[in-house]
């Protein structure tokens, strides 16, 4: 992952130093900025789903299946709706996800 994209994603997730997308529109109007927003939204959605799993009493499972492109498989089971969500994350995205509050505890020992 590009270091600039990584810093933007980290900054977007940081509640103590929010980065306004309106104020910094020129930053997000570049290919790197668009990529950062895409990764941010995806990780935020996964974060919310992981916390929802924990709240329901089930747990998210991380399958350490790494394919040729270096992607990790993350599988979430939702018992309430009898469904699941499968996501494939690059190593850098998995590191960013693990840094979000509550994720490391939810995936205890699997990261």
PDB file as gemmi writes it, atoms N, CA and C in Angstrom:
CRYST1    1.000    1.000    1.000  90.00  90.00  90.00 P 1                      
ATOM      1  N   UNK A   1       0.849  -1.173   0.000  1.00  0.00           N  
ATOM      2  CA  UNK A   1       0.000   0.000   0.000  1.00  0.00           C  
ATOM      3  C   UNK A   1       0.893   1.234   0.000  1.00  0.00           C  
ATOM      4  N   UNK A   2       0.500   2.195  -0.773  1.00  0.00           N  
ATOM      5  CA  UNK A   2       1.223   3.458  -0.861  1.00  0.00           C  
ATOM      6  C   UNK A   2       1.230   4.133   0.521  1.00  0.00           C  
ATOM      7  N   UNK A   3       2.381   4.643   0.978  1.00  0.00           N  
ATOM      8  CA  UNK A   3       2.462   5.267   2.309  1.00  0.00           C  
ATOM      9  C   UNK A   3       1.505   6.459   2.475  1.00  0.00           C  
ATOM     10  N   UNK A   4       1.287   7.221   1.407  1.00  0.00           N  
ATOM     11  CA  UNK A   4       0.369   8.357   1.476  1.00  0.00           C  
ATOM     12  C   UNK A   4      -1.058   7.872   1.694  1.00  0.00           C  
ATOM     13  N   UNK A   5      -1.447   6.819   0.980  1.00  0.00           N  
ATOM     14  CA  UNK A   5      -2.791   6.251   1.136  1.00  0.00           C  
ATOM     15  C   UNK A   5      -2.959   5.725   2.552  1.00  0.00           C  
ATOM     16  N   UNK A   6      -1.942   5.053   3.056  1.00  0.00           N  
ATOM     17  CA  UNK A   6      -2.002   4.506   4.414  1.00  0.00           C  
ATOM     18  C   UNK A   6      -2.177   5.613   5.454  1.00  0.00           C  
ATOM     19  N   UNK A   7      -1.423   6.698   5.301  1.00  0.00           N  
ATOM     20  CA  UNK A   7      -1.548   7.819   6.255  1.00  0.00           C  
ATOM     21  C   UNK A   7      -2.939   8.437   6.193  1.00  0.00           C  
ATOM     22  N   UNK A   8      -3.489   8.562   4.989  1.00  0.00           N  
ATOM     23  CA  UNK A   8      -4.834   9.124   4.855  1.00  0.00           C  
ATOM     24  C   UNK A   8      -5.870   8.230   5.534  1.00  0.00           C  
ATOM     25  N   UNK A   9      -5.769   6.928   5.323  1.00  0.00           N  
ATOM     26  CA  UNK A   9      -6.723   5.998   5.938  1.00  0.00           C  
ATOM     27  C   UNK A   9      -6.604   6.057   7.454  1.00  0.00           C  
ATOM     28  N   UNK A  10      -5.388   6.075   7.972  1.00  0.00           N  
ATOM     29  CA  UNK A  10      -5.185   6.170   9.424  1.00  0.00           C  
ATOM     30  C   UNK A  10      -5.774   7.464   9.962  1.00  0.00           C  
ATOM     31  N   UNK A  11      -5.590   8.532   9.239  1.00  0.00           N  
ATOM     32  CA  UNK A  11      -6.094   9.841   9.673  1.00  0.00           C  
ATOM     33  C   UNK A  11      -7.615   9.885   9.627  1.00  0.00           C  
ATOM     34  N   UNK A  12      -8.214   9.250   8.620  1.00  0.00           N  
ATOM     35  CA  UNK A  12      -9.670   9.213   8.539  1.00  0.00           C  
ATOM     36  C   UNK A  12     -10.273   8.419   9.698  1.00  0.00           C  
ATOM     37  N   UNK A  13      -9.577   7.408  10.184  1.00  0.00           N  
ATOM     38  CA  UNK A  13     -10.059   6.587  11.294  1.00  0.00           C  
ATOM     39  C   UNK A  13      -9.762   7.201  12.655  1.00  0.00           C  
ATOM     40  N   UNK A  14      -8.902   8.197  12.727  1.00  0.00           N  
ATOM     41  CA  UNK A  14      -8.489   8.777  14.004  1.00  0.00           C  
ATOM     42  C   UNK A  14      -9.552   9.754  14.512  1.00  0.00           C  
ATOM     43  N   UNK A  15     -10.269   9.409  15.604  1.00  0.00           N  
ATOM     44  CA  UNK A  15     -11.327  10.298  16.094  1.00  0.00           C  
ATOM     45  C   UNK A  15     -10.794  11.569  16.747  1.00  0.00           C  
ATOM     46  N   UNK A  16      -9.552  11.556  17.217  1.00  0.00           N  
ATOM     47  CA  UNK A  16      -9.012  12.745  17.875  1.00  0.00           C  
ATOM     48  C   UNK A  16      -8.552  13.806  16.877  1.00  0.00           C  
ATOM     49  N   UNK A  17      -8.259  13.387  15.636  1.00  0.00           N  
ATOM     50  CA  UNK A  17      -7.840  14.340  14.601  1.00  0.00           C  
ATOM     51  C   UNK A  17      -8.613  14.063  13.316  1.00  0.00           C  
ATOM     52  N   UNK A  18      -9.910  14.365  13.297  1.00  0.00           N  
ATOM     53  CA  UNK A  18     -10.702  14.052  12.110  1.00  0.00           C  
ATOM     54  C   UNK A  18     -10.229  14.843  10.895  1.00  0.00           C  
ATOM     55  N   UNK A  19     -10.307  14.212   9.763  1.00  0.00           N  
ATOM     56  CA  UNK A  19      -9.892  14.828   8.510  1.00  0.00           C  
ATOM     57  C   UNK A  19     -11.154  15.081   7.695  1.00  0.00           C  
ATOM     58  N   UNK A  20     -11.512  16.330   7.537  1.00  0.00           N  
ATOM     59  CA  UNK A  20     -12.728  16.686   6.818  1.00  0.00           C  
ATOM     60  C   UNK A  20     -12.541  16.476   5.317  1.00  0.00           C  
ATOM     61  N   UNK A  21     -13.422  15.660   4.742  1.00  0.00           N  
ATOM     62  CA  UNK A  21     -13.342  15.422   3.302  1.00  0.00           C  
ATOM     63  C   UNK A  21     -13.754  16.670   2.525  1.00  0.00           C  
ATOM     64  N   UNK A  22     -14.592  17.525   3.128  1.00  0.00           N  
ATOM     65  CA  UNK A  22     -15.000  18.760   2.452  1.00  0.00           C  
ATOM     66  C   UNK A  22     -13.866  19.786   2.430  1.00  0.00           C  
ATOM     67  N   UNK A  23     -13.193  19.935   3.547  1.00  0.00           N  
ATOM     68  CA  UNK A  23     -12.117  20.908   3.638  1.00  0.00           C  
ATOM     69  C   UNK A  23     -10.915  20.495   2.790  1.00  0.00           C  
ATOM     70  N   UNK A  24     -10.660  19.205   2.707  1.00  0.00           N  
ATOM     71  CA  UNK A  24      -9.498  18.694   1.985  1.00  0.00           C  
ATOM     72  C   UNK A  24      -9.910  18.009   0.682  1.00  0.00           C  
ATOM     73  N   UNK A  25     -10.886  18.607   0.001  1.00  0.00           N  
ATOM     74  CA  UNK A  25     -11.410  17.990  -1.222  1.00  0.00           C  
ATOM     75  C   UNK A  25     -10.334  17.782  -2.267  1.00  0.00           C  
ATOM     76  N   UNK A  26      -9.354  18.680  -2.324  1.00  0.00           N  
ATOM     77  CA  UNK A  26      -8.283  18.548  -3.317  1.00  0.00           C  
ATOM     78  C   UNK A  26      -7.431  17.300  -3.065  1.00  0.00           C  
ATOM     79  N   UNK A  27      -7.288  16.912  -1.802  1.00  0.00           N  
ATOM     80  CA  UNK A  27      -6.532  15.713  -1.461  1.00  0.00           C  
ATOM     81  C   UNK A  27      -7.256  14.469  -1.944  1.00  0.00           C  
ATOM     82  N   UNK A  28      -8.575  14.454  -1.804  1.00  0.00           N  
ATOM     83  CA  UNK A  28      -9.358  13.281  -2.163  1.00  0.00           C  
ATOM     84  C   UNK A  28      -9.778  13.278  -3.627  1.00  0.00           C  
ATOM     85  N   UNK A  29      -9.330  14.271  -4.378  1.00  0.00           N  
ATOM     86  CA  UNK A  29      -9.637  14.339  -5.809  1.00  0.00           C  
ATOM     87  C   UNK A  29      -8.510  13.733  -6.647  1.00  0.00           C  
ATOM     88  N   UNK A  30      -7.574  13.066  -6.006  1.00  0.00           N  
ATOM     89  CA  UNK A  30      -6.473  12.398  -6.693  1.00  0.00           C  
ATOM     90  C   UNK A  30      -6.728  10.888  -6.675  1.00  0.00           C  
ATOM     91  N   UNK A  31      -6.047  10.133  -7.520  1.00  0.00           N  
ATOM     92  CA  UNK A  31      -6.224   8.673  -7.474  1.00  0.00           C  
ATOM     93  C   UNK A  31      -5.888   8.077  -6.102  1.00  0.00           C  
ATOM     94  N   UNK A  32      -4.850   8.604  -5.461  1.00  0.00           N  
ATOM     95  CA  UNK A  32      -4.485   8.109  -4.132  1.00  0.00           C  
ATOM     96  C   UNK A  32      -5.563   8.444  -3.111  1.00  0.00           C  
ATOM     97  N   UNK A  33      -6.123   9.646  -3.205  1.00  0.00           N  
ATOM     98  CA  UNK A  33      -7.187  10.062  -2.293  1.00  0.00           C  
ATOM     99  C   UNK A  33      -8.437   9.216  -2.460  1.00  0.00           C  
ATOM    100  N   UNK A  34      -8.796   8.928  -3.704  1.00  0.00           N  
ATOM    101  CA  UNK A  34      -9.953   8.071  -3.955  1.00  0.00           C  
ATOM    102  C   UNK A  34      -9.717   6.660  -3.423  1.00  0.00           C  
ATOM    103  N   UNK A  35      -8.500   6.160  -3.582  1.00  0.00           N  
ATOM    104  CA  UNK A  35      -8.160   4.836  -3.059  1.00  0.00           C  
ATOM    105  C   UNK A  35      -8.255   4.828  -1.535  1.00  0.00           C  
ATOM    106  N   UNK A  36      -7.771   5.894  -0.887  1.00  0.00           N  
ATOM    107  CA  UNK A  36      -7.834   5.986   0.571  1.00  0.00           C  
ATOM    108  C   UNK A  36      -9.287   5.974   1.056  1.00  0.00           C  
ATOM    109  N   UNK A  37     -10.163   6.710   0.374  1.00  0.00           N  
ATOM    110  CA  UNK A  37     -11.574   6.720   0.758  1.00  0.00           C  
ATOM    111  C   UNK A  37     -12.207   5.346   0.593  1.00  0.00           C  
ATOM    112  N   UNK A  38     -11.845   4.667  -0.489  1.00  0.00           N  
ATOM    113  CA  UNK A  38     -12.381   3.329  -0.743  1.00  0.00           C  
ATOM    114  C   UNK A  38     -11.956   2.361   0.361  1.00  0.00           C  
ATOM    115  N   UNK A  39     -10.682   2.378   0.718  1.00  0.00           N  
ATOM    116  CA  UNK A  39     -10.157   1.496   1.771  1.00  0.00           C  
ATOM    117  C   UNK A  39     -10.784   1.869   3.110  1.00  0.00           C  
ATOM    118  N   UNK A  40     -10.901   3.164   3.392  1.00  0.00           N  
ATOM    119  CA  UNK A  40     -11.492   3.636   4.647  1.00  0.00           C  
ATOM    120  C   UNK A  40     -12.919   3.135   4.802  1.00  0.00           C  
ATOM    121  N   UNK A  41     -13.723   3.296   3.767  1.00  0.00           N  
ATOM    122  CA  UNK A  41     -15.125   2.871   3.830  1.00  0.00           C  
ATOM    123  C   UNK A  41     -15.231   1.358   4.021  1.00  0.00           C  
ATOM    124  N   UNK A  42     -14.395   0.622   3.337  1.00  0.00           N  
ATOM    125  CA  UNK A  42     -14.410  -0.837   3.438  1.00  0.00           C  
ATOM    126  C   UNK A  42     -14.024  -1.293   4.851  1.00  0.00           C  
ATOM    127  N   UNK A  43     -12.959  -0.702   5.397  1.00  0.00           N  
ATOM    128  CA  UNK A  43     -12.517  -1.067   6.744  1.00  0.00           C  
ATOM    129  C   UNK A  43     -13.526  -0.633   7.807  1.00  0.00           C  
ATOM    130  N   UNK A  44     -14.146   0.511   7.589  1.00  0.00           N  
ATOM    131  CA  UNK A  44     -15.154   0.990   8.539  1.00  0.00           C  
ATOM    132  C   UNK A  44     -16.356   0.036   8.560  1.00  0.00           C  
ATOM    133  N   UNK A  45     -16.768  -0.427   7.398  1.00  0.00           N  
ATOM    134  CA  UNK A  45     -17.874  -1.372   7.303  1.00  0.00           C  
ATOM    135  C   UNK A  45     -17.520  -2.694   7.988  1.00  0.00           C  
ATOM    136  N   UNK A  46     -16.308  -3.199   7.735  1.00  0.00           N  
ATOM    137  CA  UNK A  46     -15.852  -4.431   8.391  1.00  0.00           C  
ATOM    138  C   UNK A  46     -15.773  -4.252   9.907  1.00  0.00           C  
ATOM    139  N   UNK A  47     -15.274  -3.106  10.332  1.00  0.00           N  
ATOM    140  CA  UNK A  47     -15.165  -2.806  11.763  1.00  0.00           C  
ATOM    141  C   UNK A  47     -16.547  -2.851  12.409  1.00  0.00           C  
ATOM    142  N   UNK A  48     -17.522  -2.206  11.781  1.00  0.00           N  
ATOM    143  CA  UNK A  48     -18.879  -2.206  12.317  1.00  0.00           C  
ATOM    144  C   UNK A  48     -19.453  -3.621  12.374  1.00  0.00           C  
ATOM    145  N   UNK A  49     -19.207  -4.415  11.343  1.00  0.00           N  
ATOM    146  CA  UNK A  49     -19.720  -5.784  11.319  1.00  0.00           C  
ATOM    147  C   UNK A  49     -19.046  -6.662  12.361  1.00  0.00           C  
ATOM    148  N   UNK A  50     -17.756  -6.481  12.579  1.00  0.00           N  
ATOM    149  CA  UNK A  50     -17.043  -7.253  13.603  1.00  0.00           C  
ATOM    150  C   UNK A  50     -17.597  -6.924  14.986  1.00  0.00           C  
ATOM    151  N   UNK A  51     -17.813  -5.635  15.245  1.00  0.00           N  
ATOM    152  CA  UNK A  51     -18.370  -5.241  16.542  1.00  0.00           C  
ATOM    153  C   UNK A  51     -19.800  -5.741  16.693  1.00  0.00           C  
ATOM    154  N   UNK A  52     -20.565  -5.793  15.596  1.00  0.00           N  
ATOM    155  CA  UNK A  52     -21.931  -6.322  15.645  1.00  0.00           C  
ATOM    156  C   UNK A  52     -21.910  -7.813  15.970  1.00  0.00           C  
ATOM    157  N   UNK A  53     -20.950  -8.543  15.411  1.00  0.00           N  
ATOM    158  CA  UNK A  53     -20.806  -9.972  15.729  1.00  0.00           C  
ATOM    159  C   UNK A  53     -20.544 -10.160  17.206  1.00  0.00           C  
ATOM    160  N   UNK A  54     -19.651  -9.376  17.756  1.00  0.00           N  
ATOM    161  CA  UNK A  54     -19.306  -9.480  19.168  1.00  0.00           C  
ATOM    162  C   UNK A  54     -20.516  -9.143  20.027  1.00  0.00           C  
ATOM    163  N   UNK A  55     -21.260  -8.125  19.626  1.00  0.00           N  
ATOM    164  CA  UNK A  55     -22.434  -7.715  20.383  1.00  0.00           C  
ATOM    165  C   UNK A  55     -23.503  -8.806  20.379  1.00  0.00           C  
ATOM    166  N   UNK A  56     -23.610  -9.558  19.272  1.00  0.00           N  
ATOM    167  CA  UNK A  56     -24.572 -10.658  19.177  1.00  0.00           C  
ATOM    168  C   UNK A  56     -24.126 -11.879  19.973  1.00  0.00           C  
ATOM    169  N   UNK A  57     -22.872 -11.906  20.355  1.00  0.00           N  
ATOM    170  CA  UNK A  57     -22.373 -13.034  21.119  1.00  0.00           C  
ATOM    171  C   UNK A  57     -21.605 -14.043  20.282  1.00  0.00           C  
ATOM    172  N   UNK A  58     -21.519 -13.832  18.987  1.00  0.00           N  
ATOM    173  CA  UNK A  58     -20.721 -14.720  18.145  1.00  0.00           C  
ATOM    174  C   UNK A  58     -19.360 -14.077  17.942  1.00  0.00           C  
ATOM    175  N   UNK A  59     -18.502 -14.737  17.205  1.00  0.00           N  
ATOM    176  CA  UNK A  59     -17.199 -14.124  16.988  1.00  0.00           C  
ATOM    177  C   UNK A  59     -16.813 -14.215  15.523  1.00  0.00           C  
ATOM    178  N   UNK A  60     -16.042 -13.243  15.125  1.00  0.00           N  
ATOM    179  CA  UNK A  60     -15.535 -13.223  13.759  1.00  0.00           C  
ATOM    180  C   UNK A  60     -14.381 -14.198  13.662  1.00  0.00           C  
ATOM    181  N   UNK A  61     -14.234 -14.817  12.530  1.00  0.00           N  
ATOM    182  CA  UNK A  61     -13.129 -15.754  12.326  1.00  0.00           C  
ATOM    183  C   UNK A  61     -12.258 -15.275  11.182  1.00  0.00           C  
ATOM    184  N   UNK A  62     -10.972 -15.368  11.390  1.00  0.00           N  
ATOM    185  CA  UNK A  62     -10.008 -15.009  10.360  1.00  0.00           C  
ATOM    186  C   UNK A  62      -9.386 -16.291   9.845  1.00  0.00           C  
ATOM    187  N   UNK A  63      -9.571 -16.548   8.582  1.00  0.00           N  
ATOM    188  CA  UNK A  63      -8.961 -17.723   7.972  1.00  0.00           C  
ATOM    189  C   UNK A  63      -7.652 -17.277   7.333  1.00  0.00           C  
ATOM    190  N   UNK A  64      -6.575 -17.871   7.745  1.00  0.00           N  
ATOM    191  CA  UNK A  64      -5.252 -17.496   7.251  1.00  0.00           C  
ATOM    192  C   UNK A  64      -4.945 -18.152   5.917  1.00  0.00           C  
ATOM    193  N   UNK A  65      -5.864 -18.055   5.018  1.00  0.00           N  
ATOM    194  CA  UNK A  65      -5.617 -18.557   3.673  1.00  0.00           C  
ATOM    195  C   UNK A  65      -5.058 -17.382   2.876  1.00  0.00           C  
ATOM    196  N   UNK A  66      -3.794 -17.455   2.523  1.00  0.00           N  
ATOM    197  CA  UNK A  66      -3.146 -16.374   1.779  1.00  0.00           C  
ATOM    198  C   UNK A  66      -2.964 -16.851   0.350  1.00  0.00           C  
ATOM    199  N   UNK A  67      -3.597 -16.128  -0.576  1.00  0.00           N  
ATOM    200  CA  UNK A  67      -3.497 -16.541  -1.978  1.00  0.00           C  
ATOM    201  C   UNK A  67      -2.255 -15.944  -2.633  1.00  0.00           C  
ATOM    202  N   UNK A  68      -2.128 -16.140  -3.937  1.00  0.00           N  
ATOM    203  CA  UNK A  68      -0.933 -15.709  -4.673  1.00  0.00           C  
ATOM    204  C   UNK A  68      -0.715 -14.200  -4.610  1.00  0.00           C  
ATOM    205  N   UNK A  69      -1.797 -13.431  -4.495  1.00  0.00           N  
ATOM    206  CA  UNK A  69      -1.643 -11.972  -4.448  1.00  0.00           C  
ATOM    207  C   UNK A  69      -1.419 -11.470  -3.018  1.00  0.00           C  
ATOM    208  N   UNK A  70      -1.365 -12.371  -2.032  1.00  0.00           N  
ATOM    209  CA  UNK A  70      -1.081 -11.979  -0.655  1.00  0.00           C  
ATOM    210  C   UNK A  70      -2.296 -11.533   0.127  1.00  0.00           C  
ATOM    211  N   UNK A  71      -3.490 -11.943  -0.298  1.00  0.00           N  
ATOM    212  CA  UNK A  71      -4.707 -11.537   0.393  1.00  0.00           C  
ATOM    213  C   UNK A  71      -5.076 -12.536   1.486  1.00  0.00           C  
ATOM    214  N   UNK A  72      -5.617 -12.013   2.579  1.00  0.00           N  
ATOM    215  CA  UNK A  72      -6.084 -12.820   3.710  1.00  0.00           C  
ATOM    216  C   UNK A  72      -7.601 -12.905   3.623  1.00  0.00           C  
ATOM    217  N   UNK A  73      -8.158 -14.012   4.056  1.00  0.00           N  
ATOM    218  CA  UNK A  73      -9.607 -14.210   4.021  1.00  0.00           C  
ATOM    219  C   UNK A  73     -10.174 -13.986   5.411  1.00  0.00           C  
ATOM    220  N   UNK A  74     -11.127 -13.075   5.535  1.00  0.00           N  
ATOM    221  CA  UNK A  74     -11.801 -12.774   6.789  1.00  0.00           C  
ATOM    222  C   UNK A  74     -13.260 -13.180   6.640  1.00  0.00           C  
ATOM    223  N   UNK A  75     -13.727 -14.035   7.540  1.00  0.00           N  
ATOM    224  CA  UNK A  75     -15.101 -14.533   7.458  1.00  0.00           C  
ATOM    225  C   UNK A  75     -15.844 -14.168   8.733  1.00  0.00           C  
ATOM    226  N   UNK A  76     -16.988 -13.523   8.576  1.00  0.00           N  
ATOM    227  CA  UNK A  76     -17.827 -13.137   9.705  1.00  0.00           C  
ATOM    228  C   UNK A  76     -19.129 -13.917   9.626  1.00  0.00           C  
ATOM    229  N   UNK A  77     -19.544 -14.511  10.743  1.00  0.00           N  
ATOM    230  CA  UNK A  77     -20.813 -15.241  10.804  1.00  0.00           C  
ATOM    231  C   UNK A  77     -21.810 -14.426  11.617  1.00  0.00           C  
ATOM    232  N   UNK A  78     -22.984 -14.229  11.054  1.00  0.00           N  
ATOM    233  CA  UNK A  78     -24.057 -13.513  11.734  1.00  0.00           C  
ATOM    234  C   UNK A  78     -25.142 -14.522  12.073  1.00  0.00           C  
ATOM    235  N   UNK A  79     -25.212 -14.922  13.343  1.00  0.00           N  
ATOM    236  CA  UNK A  79     -26.170 -15.939  13.758  1.00  0.00           C  
ATOM    237  C   UNK A  79     -27.601 -15.419  13.704  1.00  0.00           C  
ATOM    238  N   UNK A  80     -27.791 -14.144  13.988  1.00  0.00           N  
ATOM    239  CA  UNK A  80     -29.130 -13.566  14.034  1.00  0.00           C  
ATOM    240  C   UNK A  80     -29.826 -13.666  12.686  1.00  0.00           C  
ATOM    241  N   UNK A  81     -29.103 -13.424  11.616  1.00  0.00           N  
ATOM    242  CA  UNK A  81     -29.701 -13.472  10.278  1.00  0.00           C  
ATOM    243  C   UNK A  81     -29.266 -14.701   9.493  1.00  0.00           C  
ATOM    244  N   UNK A  82     -28.538 -15.581  10.141  1.00  0.00           N  
ATOM    245  CA  UNK A  82     -28.022 -16.805   9.535  1.00  0.00           C  
ATOM    246  C   UNK A  82     -27.293 -16.511   8.225  1.00  0.00           C  
ATOM    247  N   UNK A  83     -26.380 -15.576   8.312  1.00  0.00           N  
ATOM    248  CA  UNK A  83     -25.604 -15.198   7.131  1.00  0.00           C  
ATOM    249  C   UNK A  83     -24.137 -15.074   7.463  1.00  0.00           C  
ATOM    250  N   UNK A  84     -23.375 -14.780   6.442  1.00  0.00           N  
ATOM    251  CA  UNK A  84     -21.946 -14.576   6.646  1.00  0.00           C  
ATOM    252  C   UNK A  84     -21.433 -13.555   5.644  1.00  0.00           C  
ATOM    253  N   UNK A  85     -20.308 -12.983   5.987  1.00  0.00           N  
ATOM    254  CA  UNK A  85     -19.631 -12.024   5.125  1.00  0.00           C  
ATOM    255  C   UNK A  85     -18.192 -12.486   4.980  1.00  0.00           C  
ATOM    256  N   UNK A  86     -17.750 -12.575   3.749  1.00  0.00           N  
ATOM    257  CA  UNK A  86     -16.379 -12.983   3.474  1.00  0.00           C  
ATOM    258  C   UNK A  86     -15.685 -11.823   2.779  1.00  0.00           C  
ATOM    259  N   UNK A  87     -14.538 -11.434   3.299  1.00  0.00           N  
ATOM    260  CA  UNK A  87     -13.754 -10.357   2.703  1.00  0.00           C  
ATOM    261  C   UNK A  87     -12.323 -10.824   2.515  1.00  0.00           C  
ATOM    262  N   UNK A  88     -11.720 -10.348   1.476  1.00  0.00           N  
ATOM    263  CA  UNK A  88     -10.316 -10.643   1.206  1.00  0.00           C  
ATOM    264  C   UNK A  88      -9.542  -9.348   1.389  1.00  0.00           C  
ATOM    265  N   UNK A  89      -8.573  -9.383   2.301  1.00  0.00           N  
ATOM    266  CA  UNK A  89      -7.806  -8.188   2.644  1.00  0.00           C  
ATOM    267  C   UNK A  89      -6.332  -8.378   2.332  1.00  0.00           C  
ATOM    268  N   UNK A  90      -5.720  -7.316   1.871  1.00  0.00           N  
ATOM    269  CA  UNK A  90      -4.268  -7.315   1.710  1.00  0.00           C  
ATOM    270  C   UNK A  90      -3.653  -7.183   3.106  1.00  0.00           C  
ATOM    271  N   UNK A  91      -2.393  -7.525   3.225  1.00  0.00           N  
ATOM    272  CA  UNK A  91      -1.717  -7.502   4.531  1.00  0.00           C  
ATOM    273  C   UNK A  91      -1.781  -6.117   5.173  1.00  0.00           C  
ATOM    274  N   UNK A  92      -1.571  -5.063   4.392  1.00  0.00           N  
ATOM    275  CA  UNK A  92      -1.597  -3.705   4.931  1.00  0.00           C  
ATOM    276  C   UNK A  92      -3.002  -3.338   5.420  1.00  0.00           C  
ATOM    277  N   UNK A  93      -4.034  -3.779   4.701  1.00  0.00           N  
ATOM    278  CA  UNK A  93      -5.405  -3.500   5.121  1.00  0.00           C  
ATOM    279  C   UNK A  93      -5.727  -4.248   6.414  1.00  0.00           C  
ATOM    280  N   UNK A  94      -5.229  -5.469   6.532  1.00  0.00           N  
ATOM    281  CA  UNK A  94      -5.447  -6.248   7.751  1.00  0.00           C  
ATOM    282  C   UNK A  94      -4.773  -5.580   8.946  1.00  0.00           C  
ATOM    283  N   UNK A  95      -3.578  -5.027   8.746  1.00  0.00           N  
ATOM    284  CA  UNK A  95      -2.886  -4.297   9.819  1.00  0.00           C  
ATOM    285  C   UNK A  95      -3.701  -3.084  10.259  1.00  0.00           C  
ATOM    286  N   UNK A  96      -4.240  -2.335   9.285  1.00  0.00           N  
ATOM    287  CA  UNK A  96      -5.046  -1.164   9.615  1.00  0.00           C  
ATOM    288  C   UNK A  96      -6.311  -1.572  10.354  1.00  0.00           C  
ATOM    289  N   UNK A  97      -6.955  -2.657   9.908  1.00  0.00           N  
ATOM    290  CA  UNK A  97      -8.165  -3.145  10.566  1.00  0.00           C  
ATOM    291  C   UNK A  97      -7.864  -3.576  11.997  1.00  0.00           C  
ATOM    292  N   UNK A  98      -6.746  -4.251  12.200  1.00  0.00           N  
ATOM    293  CA  UNK A  98      -6.366  -4.724  13.536  1.00  0.00           C  
ATOM    294  C   UNK A  98      -6.116  -3.563  14.492  1.00  0.00           C  
ATOM    295  N   UNK A  99      -5.759  -2.400  13.966  1.00  0.00           N  
ATOM    296  CA  UNK A  99      -5.499  -1.231  14.796  1.00  0.00           C  
ATOM    297  C   UNK A  99      -6.753  -0.514  15.254  1.00  0.00           C  
ATOM    298  N   UNK A 100      -7.910  -0.882  14.718  1.00  0.00           N  
ATOM    299  CA  UNK A 100      -9.155  -0.222  15.104  1.00  0.00           C  
ATOM    300  C   UNK A 100      -9.640  -0.764  16.445  1.00  0.00           C  
ATOM    301  N   UNK A 101     -10.318   0.064  17.244  1.00  0.00           N  
ATOM    302  CA  UNK A 101     -10.736  -0.347  18.582  1.00  0.00           C  
ATOM    303  C   UNK A 101     -11.668  -1.562  18.563  1.00  0.00           C  
ATOM    304  N   UNK A 102     -11.356  -2.550  19.387  1.00  0.00           N  
ATOM    305  CA  UNK A 102     -12.192  -3.724  19.546  1.00  0.00           C  
ATOM    306  C   UNK A 102     -11.932  -4.861  18.586  1.00  0.00           C  
ATOM    307  N   UNK A 103     -11.179  -4.638  17.518  1.00  0.00           N  
ATOM    308  CA  UNK A 103     -10.978  -5.658  16.509  1.00  0.00           C  
ATOM    309  C   UNK A 103     -10.012  -6.733  16.997  1.00  0.00           C  
ATOM    310  N   UNK A 104      -8.908  -6.320  17.562  1.00  0.00           N  
ATOM    311  CA  UNK A 104      -7.909  -7.279  18.024  1.00  0.00           C  
ATOM    312  C   UNK A 104      -8.505  -8.200  19.093  1.00  0.00           C  
ATOM    313  N   UNK A 105      -9.333  -7.638  19.972  1.00  0.00           N  
ATOM    314  CA  UNK A 105      -9.976  -8.443  21.013  1.00  0.00           C  
ATOM    315  C   UNK A 105     -10.988  -9.403  20.406  1.00  0.00           C  
ATOM    316  N   UNK A 106     -11.716  -8.956  19.381  1.00  0.00           N  
ATOM    317  CA  UNK A 106     -12.731  -9.791  18.746  1.00  0.00           C  
ATOM    318  C   UNK A 106     -12.108 -10.958  17.994  1.00  0.00           C  
ATOM    319  N   UNK A 107     -10.941 -10.746  17.444  1.00  0.00           N  
ATOM    320  CA  UNK A 107     -10.265 -11.790  16.683  1.00  0.00           C  
ATOM    321  C   UNK A 107      -9.166 -12.437  17.506  1.00  0.00           C  
ATOM    322  N   UNK A 108      -9.327 -12.466  18.828  1.00  0.00           N  
ATOM    323  CA  UNK A 108      -8.348 -12.941  19.780  1.00  0.00           C  
ATOM    324  C   UNK A 108      -7.421 -14.020  19.249  1.00  0.00           C  
ATOM    325  N   UNK A 109      -6.169 -13.676  19.194  1.00  0.00           N  
ATOM    326  CA  UNK A 109      -5.144 -14.646  18.823  1.00  0.00           C  
ATOM    327  C   UNK A 109      -5.085 -15.030  17.362  1.00  0.00           C  
ATOM    328  N   UNK A 110      -6.021 -14.542  16.573  1.00  0.00           N  
ATOM    329  CA  UNK A 110      -6.023 -14.928  15.159  1.00  0.00           C  
ATOM    330  C   UNK A 110      -5.245 -13.936  14.302  1.00  0.00           C  
ATOM    331  N   UNK A 111      -4.921 -12.786  14.851  1.00  0.00           N  
ATOM    332  CA  UNK A 111      -4.178 -11.779  14.080  1.00  0.00           C  
ATOM    333  C   UNK A 111      -2.695 -11.963  14.241  1.00  0.00           C  
TER     334      UNK A 111                                                      
END                                                                             
